[in-house]
Amino acid sequence: MQGDFKEKKTEAQWQKAIDDFWRRATPQWFDWLEWVLILGIMTFLAEQTKAILLIIVSAISYAALFFYLQSLVFSLEFHGFPLIRSERGRRIASLLLSGVLSIALWILLSSLVSQIKGKI
């Protein structure tokens, strides 16, 4: 998937692009929230019961979520950065932006898990 910061579109094209984005992103978002709920419950149960199997499954699940987010976000390519002229610079800027997005998503979802497990 690519994002171009300098892309020229008509208002109708932008509206279609935004609609298409939300049509694809919303089901994914609710899938992630389901995963977060499951992780919160699993982590809570692991802490309450001290069951080694639950602790292992919880740890593996956190790692799986982290690597899934990494693979998803780092597959994005960004173009049209202001003041960046070279392809190498664009790739570096794209990787940095992807890294920031990945870390932000991880922090958001991990924080949600912590809040869920504290309320169960």
C-alpha positions as CSV (number, residue, x, y, z in Angstrom):
1,M,0.0,0.0,0.0
2,Q,1.3,3.5,-0.8
3,G,0.6,7.0,0.4
4,D,1.6,10.0,-1.6
5,F,1.7,13.3,0.3
6,K,1.8,15.4,-2.9
7,E,-0.9,13.5,-4.9
8,K,-3.3,15.8,-6.7
9,K,-6.9,14.7,-6.6
10,T,-10.3,16.3,-7.2
11,E,-12.6,16.7,-4.2
12,A,-14.7,13.7,-5.5
13,Q,-11.5,11.5,-5.8
14,W,-10.5,12.5,-2.3
15,Q,-13.9,11.6,-0.9
16,K,-13.8,8.3,-2.7
17,A,-10.3,7.6,-1.3
18,I,-11.4,8.5,2.2
19,D,-14.6,6.3,1.9
20,D,-12.6,3.4,0.6
21,F,-10.1,3.7,3.4
22,W,-12.8,3.6,6.1
23,R,-14.5,0.8,4.4
24,R,-11.3,-1.3,4.6
25,A,-10.0,0.0,8.0
26,T,-13.1,-0.2,10.2
27,P,-13.5,-4.1,10.1
28,Q,-9.7,-4.4,10.7
29,W,-10.0,-2.0,13.7
30,F,-12.7,-4.0,15.3
31,D,-10.7,-7.2,14.7
32,W,-7.9,-5.6,16.6
33,L,-10.2,-4.5,19.5
34,E,-11.4,-8.1,19.7
35,W,-7.8,-9.3,20.0
36,V,-7.1,-6.6,22.7
37,L,-10.1,-7.8,24.6
38,I,-8.9,-11.4,24.4
39,L,-5.4,-10.4,25.4
40,G,-6.7,-8.4,28.4
41,I,-8.8,-11.3,29.7
42,M,-6.0,-13.8,29.1
43,T,-3.4,-11.5,30.9
44,F,-5.8,-11.0,33.8
45,L,-6.4,-14.7,34.1
46,A,-2.7,-15.5,33.9
47,E,-2.0,-13.0,36.7
48,Q,-4.8,-14.2,38.9
49,T,-4.2,-18.0,38.5
50,K,-0.4,-17.9,38.0
51,A,-1.0,-20.8,35.6
52,I,2.2,-21.2,33.6
53,L,0.3,-22.2,30.4
54,L,-1.7,-19.0,30.5
55,I,1.4,-17.0,31.1
56,I,3.2,-18.6,28.1
57,V,0.2,-18.2,25.8
58,S,-0.2,-14.5,26.9
59,A,3.4,-13.8,26.3
60,I,3.3,-15.4,22.8
61,S,0.2,-13.5,22.0
62,Y,1.8,-10.2,22.9
63,A,4.8,-11.0,20.7
64,A,2.5,-12.1,17.9
65,L,0.6,-8.9,18.0
66,F,3.8,-6.9,18.1
67,F,5.2,-8.6,15.0
68,Y,1.9,-8.5,13.2
69,L,1.8,-4.7,13.6
70,Q,5.4,-4.4,12.5
71,S,4.7,-6.4,9.3
72,L,1.5,-4.5,8.6
73,V,2.9,-1.0,9.1
74,F,6.3,-1.6,7.5
75,S,4.5,-2.8,4.3
76,L,3.3,0.8,3.8
77,E,5.2,3.0,1.4
78,F,5.0,6.8,1.7
79,H,5.9,9.1,-1.1
80,G,5.9,12.9,-1.7
81,F,7.8,14.0,1.4
82,P,8.5,17.7,1.3
83,L,12.2,18.6,0.9
84,I,13.3,15.0,0.2
85,R,14.5,14.5,-3.4
86,S,16.4,11.2,-3.4
87,E,14.9,7.7,-3.5
88,R,17.1,6.7,-0.6
89,G,16.0,9.6,1.5
90,R,12.3,8.8,0.7
91,R,12.8,5.1,1.7
92,I,14.5,6.2,5.0
93,A,11.7,8.7,5.7
94,S,9.1,6.1,4.9
95,L,10.7,3.6,7.2
96,L,10.9,6.2,10.0
97,L,7.2,7.2,9.6
98,S,6.2,3.5,9.5
99,G,8.2,2.9,12.7
100,V,6.5,5.8,14.5
101,L,3.1,4.5,13.4
102,S,3.9,0.9,14.5
103,I,5.1,2.0,17.9
104,A,2.1,4.3,18.4
105,L,-0.3,1.4,17.5
106,W,1.6,-0.9,19.8
107,I,1.4,1.5,22.7
108,L,-2.3,2.2,22.1
109,L,-3.3,-1.5,21.9
110,S,-1.0,-2.5,24.9
111,S,-2.5,0.4,27.0
112,L,-6.0,-0.9,26.1
113,V,-5.0,-4.4,27.2
114,S,-3.7,-3.0,30.6
115,Q,-6.9,-1.0,31.1
116,I,-9.1,-4.0,30.3
117,K,-7.3,-6.4,32.6
118,G,-7.5,-3.8,35.4
119,K,-11.3,-3.6,35.1
120,I,-12.1,-7.3,34.9
